[in-house]
Amino acid sequence: MATSCRLAIKAIPNAPRSAVAGWLGDTLKVKVHAPALEGRANEALCEFLAETLKVHHRSVALVQGDKSRQKLVQIDGLTLADIKARLP
């Protein structure tokens, strides 16, 4: 059985470096180094999450919030408990 999880993200583009900034309830706050231009911040967010959670980059996909700071990301292969255990 394939496991997957949808994770609410509050993205902060143009940060000095990409980093997890903590939890706001069930929403993960993530600083992204890339600017919010032409989807670059969305790509950087997905790559950063994949690297941080140690999953393949194709396992992380943006589901909602393409032009918003409030995003919904689908992460295949992990449950929410797995994600919380892997984040600093």
Order of alpha helices (4+ residues) and beta strands (2+ residues): beta-beta-beta-alpha-beta-beta-alpha
